[in-house]
Amino acid sequence: EGLIEFYDSFKEMFEFFCKNTTIHGTIRLVCSDSNRMKTAFWTLLLLASFGMLYWQFALMFSQYWAYPVVLTMSMHSEPKMFPAITICNLDPYRFELVSEHLVQLDRMAEESITFLYGINTSARLFHMNDRNIHVQGLSNLSSSGFKLSQNFSLLRMSDLRSGKKHSSVGFRLCNSTGGNCFYKTYSSGMDAILEWYRFHYMNIMSQLPVIVNISDHEEQIEDMVYSCQYDGEPCRPSDYVHFHHPVFGSCYTFNSKGTDPFWTATKPGIPYGLSLILRAEQKDHIPLLSTVAGVKVMIHNHNQTPFLEHEGFDIRPGIATTIGIRQDEVNRLGGNYGKCTTNGDDVDVKLLYNNSYTLQACLHSCFQHIMVRECGCGYYYYPLPAGAQYCDYNKQPAWGHCFYQLYNRLRNHHLNCFDQCPKPCR
């Protein structure tokens, strides 16, 4: 036979194909050509078989292009480097360089509470008296022209909902032209006072020069940590790092670098871990920034910025607390299997923190960059980009109006920060 056979018609070629192919049912199309009912039945059956075949192909390829993974879990018991531990006093410290302004703010808060509820708080709430404050460098700070603004006073508002009268407390925020105003309101007067106080506090703290090391002006570790032992051995001065947290004030991180063999964990159990005796001092603190006493604790990776307001937990005073920890390590594949970053170098957001990449660090940096671009100044609780300054309503009267709107957009995922900040791959 020749390599190529020629046929007089497509019908002859189709009959030859149906008689010689191994596809089941095709020969029935030729043999039953005298019975059109049988031909139609076998044609439909053959087409249905081909349809099922291609459907299976589609399922198989769709599963392949979905990049499925098999989750593997393993447990190890071996010597590990003890994690970093950060502790903060839940009641922020009254920073001495701005004590004069904080005393004025306390008086404004006392007047507001008296106006709203008729309660005379006096010094019982604020732990203060009318002593004169003389601090080196305060005169230069006071001469900056900063004044507490009365434009953001607490107000009581009433509205009708479902035929019932509802009362709320808040303060008014307007844009730079004095229009487009809205009220930052709360149904709870306590929540409103705390937010109002925090808003004024940020404006006061923004007066501090960025070069001032706040940690040098606060209490030493002996005022908070009475005893520190790890694996039965006393802690050394090099085992902790002192820093100022804008929300909680004075904080200490133990084993922040994770390179000292002293912090190697070889055995499980309470005697072989970190043991601390802490004092939650409330004298000369700021109760309207935090209404509770105790210590905020966060266990985290080394070289990682601790965001205690998001991931920390509270320990109340007067009790012994035992915390058992176990390390869970997650490795994400990235690439076609999902979006993640190894060290943040491939992320478009420029981190404002000097430590390793984390999702919270990226989100805070992203929001701060947008805040500086949209509002013209930076939010006090986050680090500043180069050349920016913290918001101050004496210089930027409308920054509060801009900030609260931006923050609501971030919380509702209307900003693209969550799209720009992937999770770490490990």
C-alpha positions as CSV (number, residue, x, y, z in Angstrom):
1,E,0.0,0.0,0.0
2,G,1.1,3.5,-0.6
3,L,1.9,6.0,2.1
4,I,-1.1,8.2,0.9
5,E,-4.3,6.8,-0.2
6,F,-6.8,8.8,-2.3
7,Y,-10.5,8.5,-2.2
8,D,-13.2,9.5,-4.6
9,S,-15.3,11.2,-2.0
10,F,-15.3,12.2,1.7
11,K,-17.9,9.5,2.3
12,E,-15.5,6.7,1.2
13,M,-12.8,8.2,3.4
14,F,-15.2,8.5,6.4
15,E,-16.3,4.8,5.9
16,F,-12.7,3.7,5.8
17,F,-11.9,5.6,9.0
18,C,-15.0,4.3,10.8
19,K,-14.1,0.6,9.9
20,N,-10.4,0.8,10.9
21,T,-10.3,3.1,13.9
22,T,-10.3,1.7,17.5
23,I,-12.9,4.3,18.6
24,H,-15.8,2.2,19.9
25,G,-19.1,2.7,18.1
26,T,-17.8,4.3,14.9
27,I,-18.3,1.1,12.9
28,R,-21.9,1.1,13.9
29,L,-22.3,4.4,11.9
30,V,-21.4,2.5,8.8
31,C,-23.1,-0.8,9.4
32,S,-26.4,0.8,10.4
33,D,-26.6,3.3,7.5
34,S,-29.6,1.4,6.2
35,N,-31.4,2.3,9.5
36,R,-31.4,6.0,10.1
37,M,-32.8,5.6,13.6
38,K,-29.8,3.5,14.6
39,T,-27.4,5.8,12.8
40,A,-28.8,8.8,14.7
41,F,-28.7,7.0,18.0
42,W,-25.0,6.0,17.6
43,T,-24.2,9.5,16.3
44,L,-25.6,11.1,19.5
45,L,-23.9,8.5,21.7
46,L,-20.6,9.1,20.0
47,L,-20.9,12.9,20.4
48,A,-21.9,12.5,24.0
49,S,-18.8,10.4,24.6
50,F,-16.6,13.1,23.0
51,G,-18.3,15.7,25.1
52,M,-17.6,13.7,28.3
53,L,-14.0,13.3,27.2
54,Y,-13.4,17.0,26.7
55,W,-15.2,17.8,29.9
56,Q,-12.7,15.6,31.8
57,F,-9.9,17.3,30.0
58,A,-11.3,20.7,31.1
59,L,-11.5,19.6,34.7
60,M,-8.0,18.2,34.6
61,F,-6.4,21.3,33.1
62,S,-8.3,23.7,35.4
63,Q,-7.0,21.8,38.4
64,Y,-3.5,22.0,37.0
65,W,-3.6,25.7,36.3
66,A,-5.0,26.3,39.8
67,Y,-1.6,25.2,41.3
68,P,-3.0,23.0,44.0
69,V,-0.8,22.3,47.0
70,V,-0.6,19.6,49.6
71,L,-0.3,21.0,53.2
72,T,2.4,19.2,55.1
73,M,2.8,19.6,58.8
74,S,5.7,18.4,61.0
75,M,6.6,18.8,64.7
76,H,10.1,19.2,66.0
77,S,11.4,19.3,69.6
78,E,14.9,20.8,69.5
79,P,16.9,23.7,71.0
80,K,15.5,27.0,69.7
81,M,16.4,30.6,70.1
82,F,13.9,32.1,72.6
83,P,11.7,34.7,71.0
84,A,11.7,38.5,71.6
85,I,9.5,39.7,74.4
86,T,8.2,43.2,74.6
87,I,6.5,44.7,77.7
88,C,4.9,48.1,78.1
89,N,3.1,49.9,80.8
90,L,-0.6,50.1,79.9
91,D,-0.7,53.6,81.4
92,P,1.4,56.0,79.3
93,Y,4.1,58.0,81.0
94,R,3.6,61.8,81.4
95,F,6.5,63.1,79.2
96,E,8.2,65.9,81.1
97,L,9.1,68.1,78.2
98,V,5.4,68.7,77.4
99,S,4.0,68.5,81.0
100,E,2.9,72.1,80.8
101,H,0.6,71.5,77.8
102,L,-0.6,68.2,79.3
103,V,-1.7,70.0,82.5
104,Q,-3.7,72.4,80.4
105,L,-5.2,69.5,78.5
106,D,-6.2,67.8,81.8
107,R,-7.9,71.0,82.9
108,M,-9.8,71.2,79.6
109,A,-10.8,67.5,80.1
110,E,-12.0,68.3,83.6
111,E,-14.1,71.2,82.4
112,S,-15.6,69.1,79.5
113,I,-16.6,66.3,81.9
114,T,-18.1,68.8,84.3
115,F,-20.0,70.5,81.4
116,L,-21.3,67.2,80.0
117,Y,-22.1,65.3,83.1
118,G,-21.9,67.8,86.0
119,I,-19.2,65.6,87.7
120,N,-16.3,67.4,89.4
121,T,-13.3,65.2,88.7
122,S,-10.7,67.5,90.3
123,A,-7.3,65.9,90.8
124,R,-8.7,62.5,91.7
125,L,-8.8,61.5,88.0
126,F,-5.7,63.2,86.7
127,H,-3.3,62.6,89.6
128,M,-2.0,66.2,89.4
129,N,-1.7,69.4,91.3
130,D,-0.9,73.0,90.6
131,R,2.8,72.6,91.2
132,N,5.2,74.7,89.0
133,I,7.0,72.7,86.4
134,H,10.6,73.7,85.6
135,V,12.2,71.4,83.0
136,Q,15.3,72.2,81.0
137,G,14.5,73.0,77.4
138,L,10.8,73.6,78.1
139,S,11.1,77.4,77.6
140,N,12.1,76.8,74.0
141,L,9.2,74.4,73.5
142,S,6.7,76.8,75.0
143,S,7.9,79.6,72.8
144,S,7.0,77.6,69.7
145,G,3.5,79.3,69.8
146,F,1.5,76.1,70.3
147,K,-1.8,76.6,72.0
148,L,-4.5,74.1,72.8
149,S,-7.4,74.7,70.4
150,Q,-10.9,75.3,71.6
151,N,-12.3,74.6,68.2
152,F,-12.4,70.9,69.0
153,S,-14.5,71.1,72.2
154,L,-16.7,68.2,73.2
155,L,-20.4,68.7,72.4
156,R,-23.5,66.8,73.2
157,M,-25.8,66.2,70.2
158,S,-29.3,64.8,70.0
159,D,-31.1,63.2,67.0
160,L,-34.3,61.4,66.4
161,R,-34.1,57.7,65.3
162,S,-37.2,55.6,64.9
163,G,-39.2,58.2,66.8
164,K,-36.9,58.1,69.8
165,K,-34.4,60.7,70.9
166,H,-30.8,59.6,71.0
167,S,-27.9,61.5,72.5
168,S,-24.3,61.3,71.5
169,V,-21.1,63.0,72.4
170,G,-18.3,64.1,70.0
171,F,-16.4,67.0,68.4
172,R,-16.6,68.7,65.1
173,L,-14.0,68.4,62.3
174,C,-13.9,70.7,59.2
175,N,-11.8,71.0,56.1
176,S,-9.3,73.8,55.4
177,T,-12.0,76.1,54.1
178,G,-14.2,75.6,57.2
179,G,-16.8,73.6,55.2
180,N,-17.6,69.9,54.6
181,C,-17.8,69.5,58.4
182,F,-18.7,66.3,60.2
183,Y,-19.0,65.2,63.8
184,K,-16.8,62.5,65.3
185,T,-19.4,61.1,67.6
186,Y,-19.8,58.2,70.1
187,S,-22.9,56.9,71.9
188,S,-20.7,56.4,74.9
189,G,-19.4,59.6,76.5
190,M,-16.4,57.8,77.9
191,D,-15.4,56.7,74.4
192,A,-15.8,60.2,73.1
193,I,-13.7,61.7,75.9
194,L,-10.9,59.2,75.3
195,E,-10.8,59.9,71.6
196,W,-11.0,63.6,72.1
197,Y,-8.2,63.5,74.6
198,R,-6.0,61.3,72.3
199,F,-6.6,63.8,69.5
200,H,-5.3,66.7,71.5
201,Y,-2.5,64.6,72.9
202,M,-1.2,63.9,69.4
203,N,-1.1,67.6,68.7
204,I,0.9,68.3,71.9
205,M,3.4,65.5,71.3
206,S,4.0,66.6,67.7
207,Q,5.7,69.7,69.1
208,L,8.7,67.5,70.2
209,P,11.6,67.6,67.8
210,V,12.1,64.4,66.0
211,I,15.8,64.3,67.2
212,V,14.7,64.1,70.9
213,N,15.2,60.6,72.2
214,I,12.1,60.3,74.4
215,S,13.5,57.1,76.0
216,D,16.3,59.1,77.7
217,H,13.7,61.3,79.5
218,E,11.6,58.4,80.9
219,E,11.9,56.1,83.9
220,Q,14.6,53.5,83.9
221,I,13.9,49.8,83.8
222,E,14.3,49.4,87.6
223,D,11.1,51.5,88.0
224,M,9.1,48.9,86.1
225,V,11.1,45.6,86.2
226,Y,11.9,44.6,89.7
227,S,13.3,41.1,88.8
228,C,14.4,39.5,85.6
229,Q,15.6,35.9,85.2
230,Y,16.1,33.6,82.2
231,D,16.8,29.9,82.7
232,G,17.5,30.6,86.4
233,E,20.1,33.2,85.6
234,P,19.7,37.0,86.2
235,C,19.3,39.1,83.1
236,R,22.1,41.4,82.0
237,P,21.8,45.1,81.0
238,S,22.5,44.1,77.4
239,D,19.5,41.8,77.3
240,Y,16.9,44.5,76.8
241,V,16.3,47.5,74.6
242,H,14.3,50.5,75.9
243,F,12.1,52.5,73.5
244,H,9.1,54.9,73.6
245,H,5.8,53.6,72.3
246,P,3.4,56.4,71.2
247,V,0.4,54.6,72.7
248,F,1.8,52.9,75.8
249,G,4.8,55.0,76.6
250,S,7.8,53.3,78.2
251,C,8.5,49.8,76.7
252,Y,11.3,47.2,76.9
253,T,12.2,44.4,74.5
254,F,14.1,41.4,75.7
255,N,16.3,39.4,73.3
256,S,15.5,41.8,70.4
257,K,18.3,40.6,68.1
258,G,18.2,36.8,68.9
259,T,21.9,36.3,68.5
260,D,23.1,35.8,72.1
261,P,23.5,32.1,73.0
262,F,22.4,33.0,76.5
263,W,18.8,33.0,75.2
264,T,18.9,29.5,73.7
265,A,15.9,27.4,74.9
266,T,16.9,23.9,75.6
267,K,14.2,22.6,78.0
268,P,10.5,23.2,78.3
269,G,9.0,24.3,81.6
270,I,8.5,27.3,83.8
271,P,11.9,27.3,85.5
272,Y,13.7,27.4,82.1
273,G,11.9,30.4,80.6
274,L,11.8,34.1,81.2
275,S,10.6,35.2,84.7
276,L,9.7,38.8,85.4
277,I,8.4,40.7,88.4
278,L,6.8,43.9,87.2
279,R,5.4,47.0,88.7
280,A,2.5,48.8,87.0
281,E,3.2,52.3,88.3
282,Q,0.4,54.9,87.7
283,K,1.8,58.0,89.4
284,D,2.2,60.9,87.0
285,H,0.7,58.9,84.2
286,I,-2.1,59.9,81.7
287,P,-5.3,58.0,82.6
288,L,-7.4,59.4,79.8
289,L,-5.0,57.7,77.3
290,S,-5.5,54.4,79.0
291,T,-8.2,53.7,81.6
292,V,-6.7,50.4,82.8
293,A,-3.6,49.4,84.9
294,G,-1.3,46.6,84.0
295,V,1.2,45.5,81.4
296,K,0.9,44.9,77.7
297,V,3.0,42.0,76.4
298,M,3.8,40.8,72.9
299,I,5.8,37.7,71.9
300,H,7.3,38.2,68.4
301,N,10.2,37.4,66.1
302,H,13.6,39.0,66.4
303,N,14.3,42.2,64.6
304,Q,10.5,42.8,64.3
305,T,8.8,46.0,65.2
306,P,6.2,45.1,67.9
307,F,2.8,46.5,67.2
308,L,1.3,45.9,70.7
309,E,-1.9,47.8,70.0
310,H,-2.8,45.1,67.4
311,E,-1.1,41.9,68.5
312,G,-0.3,42.3,72.2
313,F,-2.2,41.0,75.2
314,D,-2.8,42.5,78.7
315,I,-1.7,41.2,82.1
316,R,-3.4,42.7,85.1
317,P,-1.5,43.6,88.3
318,G,-1.7,41.7,91.5
319,I,-1.6,38.1,90.1
320,A,1.0,35.7,88.8
321,T,0.6,34.9,85.1
322,T,2.2,31.9,83.3
323,I,2.3,31.9,79.5
324,G,3.2,28.8,77.6
325,I,4.5,29.4,74.0
326,R,5.1,27.1,71.0
327,Q,6.5,28.2,67.7
328,D,4.4,27.8,64.6
329,E,6.3,28.4,61.4
330,V,4.3,29.1,58.2
331,N,6.0,28.9,54.7
332,R,4.0,30.3,51.8
333,L,5.0,29.3,48.3
334,G,4.4,32.6,46.6
335,G,4.7,32.9,42.8
336,N,1.8,31.3,41.0
337,Y,0.5,29.9,44.3
338,G,-0.2,33.3,45.9
339,K,1.1,36.7,46.6
340,C,3.8,37.0,49.3
341,T,7.1,38.7,49.8
342,T,10.4,37.3,51.1
343,N,11.9,40.4,52.7
344,G,9.8,43.3,51.4
345,D,12.3,44.4,48.7
346,D,9.7,43.7,45.9
347,V,7.0,45.7,47.7
348,D,6.2,49.2,46.3
349,V,5.6,50.7,49.7
350,K,8.8,52.2,51.3
351,L,8.9,50.9,54.9
352,L,9.3,53.5,57.6
353,Y,10.5,51.0,60.1
354,N,14.1,49.9,60.3
355,N,13.3,46.3,61.3
356,S,12.3,43.3,59.1
357,Y,9.2,43.3,56.9
358,T,5.8,42.6,58.5
359,L,2.3,43.1,57.2
360,Q,1.5,45.7,59.9
361,A,4.7,47.6,59.2
362,C,3.8,47.9,55.6
363,L,0.2,48.9,56.2
364,H,1.3,51.6,58.7
365,S,4.0,52.9,56.2
366,C,1.5,52.9,53.4
367,F,-1.1,54.9,55.4
368,Q,1.6,57.4,56.6
369,H,2.7,58.0,53.0
370,I,-0.9,58.6,51.9
371,M,-1.4,60.8,55.0
372,V,1.5,63.0,54.1
373,R,0.5,63.2,50.5
374,E,-3.2,64.0,51.1
375,C,-3.1,65.9,54.4
376,G,0.3,67.6,54.2
377,C,1.6,66.1,57.5
378,G,2.2,62.8,59.3
379,Y,0.2,60.9,61.9
380,Y,2.0,61.0,65.2
381,Y,1.7,57.3,66.0
382,Y,3.7,56.3,62.9
383,P,7.3,57.2,61.8
384,L,7.7,60.1,59.4
385,P,9.0,59.9,55.8
386,A,12.0,62.1,55.0
387,G,11.1,65.8,55.0
388,A,7.7,65.4,56.6
389,Q,6.4,66.8,59.9
390,Y,3.8,65.6,62.4
391,C,0.3,67.0,62.3
392,D,-0.4,70.0,64.5
393,Y,-3.8,71.8,64.4
394,N,-2.0,75.1,64.9
395,K,-0.3,74.7,61.6
396,Q,-2.7,72.3,59.8
397,P,-6.2,73.1,61.2
398,A,-7.9,70.5,59.0
399,W,-5.6,67.5,59.5
400,G,-8.1,65.8,61.8
401,H,-10.8,66.1,59.1
402,C,-8.4,64.6,56.6
403,F,-7.1,61.8,58.9
404,Y,-10.4,60.4,60.1
405,Q,-11.8,60.2,56.6
406,L,-8.6,58.5,55.4
407,Y,-8.6,56.0,58.3
408,N,-12.2,55.1,57.6
409,R,-11.3,54.4,54.0
410,L,-8.4,52.2,55.1
411,R,-10.6,50.3,57.6
412,N,-13.2,49.7,54.8
413,H,-10.5,48.5,52.4
414,H,-11.1,51.5,50.1
415,L,-7.4,52.4,50.1
416,N,-5.1,50.2,48.1
417,C,-2.7,49.5,51.1
418,F,-4.0,46.0,51.5
419,D,-3.4,45.3,47.8
420,Q,0.2,46.8,48.0
421,C,1.2,45.0,51.2
422,P,1.4,41.2,50.8
423,K,1.9,38.8,53.6
424,P,5.5,37.6,54.3
425,C,6.4,34.3,52.8
426,R,7.7,33.0,56.1
